Amino acid sequence: NDTATTEIYTLSLHDALPISYLGEEKPVKCPFCGAHERLMVSQADYVNSIGAIQDLTNVTRKNLEAALELEIANTQFYACAARKSGSDETKNLFKILSKVESEHASLLCKALGIKKPALEEADICGGDFQENLAESHRREEGAIKHYGRFLSEAVEPRAQEIFSALVAIESDHLSLSGESLA
């Protein structure tokens, strides 16, 4: 006789339809974009704030556009690294990171109120796992630095939420590459 309560949790950050999870506890992270548990809310408490951020300052708009460029470049880099990976394990690691970065790009497009651009295949990685891992580490460090600055410059609460979540998620990516480099 299991008396646990089943809840529906919804990710308040997600860009598309709300991602909901049915279970007794909140998921630790979103399986699609990597957002942390703190952004998961009970379905009953969910307020849909998805979509274009109204009345963006020029600084925030510029920063969201720069973040979008970073996420698209990282999506392309990780897809390239996945294609050139020699093992299923490294291929899957880079493929997952590419999908997560693509979700971030979708979120940023929604915040900007623009259509997501087509992501072209690009040959922007090396053929060596360690080389690609080091480049991944460099890219994640740069993203964290930029998103931290963008967060400090944002005045819109939704933009602050997005940049704060991106700092946390990209920090997770950094720890992945750091563990593999060690």
N, C-alpha and C positions, 0 to 999 in steps of 0.2 A: 504494500500500500504506500505508494509514493505520494506524499502530500505537497511536494514542491510546486510552487506557482510558476506557470509558464508565462513569460512576458514577451512582447514584441519590442525590440529595440531598433531605433532608426538613427542612421548617421546624419547628423545635422549639417555636415560639410559637403556631402556628396553632390555631384553636379547633375546627374541625370535624375532618374526617379529615385526617391529615397531608398536606400539600401536597408532593408529590414532583416532582423535576425530573430528567430523564434527560439526561445530557450529560457532556462532558469536563471542564467547570469548573462551579463553583457559580454560580448566578445572582447578580447583584449585589443584587437585591431581589425579594421575593415579588410576583408580579403581582397578587395579590388584596388584600393588606393593607399592602404597602410595607415589610415588615420587612427589615432589612439582612442582608447576606451572613453576618455573624458568627453569625446564628441558624440558618443552614442547616447541617445536619450530614449526613454520609454515612449512607445508610440503615442500614448495618451498626452505626453508633454511636448510632442514634436510640433514645431512651428516652421512651416515651409518658408525658408528665406533664400531659396535657390533662384538664380536668375541674375540679371544685370544689376549691378550696384548703382543706385540712383545718385545723382549729384556728385560724381567723382571729381576730386580736385585734379588739376593737371599733373601734379606730382604722383598721385596714386595711379592715375591712368598710365603715365609713363612707366611706373614701376610694375604694374600688372602686365603691360606689353613686354617689358624686359624679362619678366618672369616667364611669360609665355614663350619667348624666344629660347630661354634656357631649357625649359621643359621639352620643347620640340627637339632641340639639339641633343638633349640627353636621351630622349626616346629613340632618335635615329642612331646615336652611338651604341646604346645597349642592344638594339636590334642588329646592328652590324656585328657587335661582339658575339651575340648569340649565333649568328650565321657562321662565324669563323671559329666557333668553339670546337674543340676536339672531343670533348666528352659530353655525355647527356647531362651530367651534373652541372657543368659550367654553362652549357647551352641553356638549361632551365633557369639558372640563376639570372643570367643576363636577359632572358626572355621575360621573366617575371618583372624585373626592374624596368624593362622597356614598357610593359603594360601599365605599370604603376605610374611612370612618368607621363604616359599618354593620358591617363585619367586626370593627372594634375593639369595637363594642357587643356583638357575639356573643361575642367572647373574654371580655369582662368578665362577661357573663351566665354563661358556663361557669365562670369563676373563682369566682363567687358561688354557683353551683349553682342558678340560677334560669332559668326560661324567658324567652327574649327577648320583650319586649313588642312588640305590633303597632306599627309605625311609621306614624303618621297623617300625611297630607299637611298641610303647614302653610304659610301665607302669611306667612313671616317674613323676607323679603328684599325688596330694592328692585328696580326695573326697570332700573337702570343698571349696566352691567358694572363701571365703575370704583368705584361705590359698593359693590357686592357684593364686589369684590376687596379694598377697604379693610376691609370688615367681616370677610372671610375672614382677613385679616392679624391683625386684633384678636382674633378667636376663637382662632387658632393660637397667638398670643403668650400668651393666657390659659391655654390647655391646657398649654403647655410649662411655664409657671410652676406650675400646679397639680400636674402630674405630677411635676415635680422635687421639690416639697414632699412629695407622697405617697410618692415613692421614699425620701426621707430618713426618713420615719416608719415605713415597712414593715420588719417583722422577718422575715417569711416569704420564703424565697428565691424562690419562684414569683411572689409579688407584686412583689418587687424586679425580677425579670426582665421582667415585664409592664410596669411603670412605666418602666423603663429603655428598653425598646423603644419605648414610646409617645412618650417624650421625643424619641428619635431620629427617629421617623417624622413626628411633628408638626413637628419642625424642618425636615424636607424640605418639608413643605407650606408652611411659613413662607417658605422660600427661593423657592418657586414664586410666591407672591403678591408677595413683595418684588421679584422680577425683573420681574413684570408691572406693578407700581406705578412702577418706576423709569423 
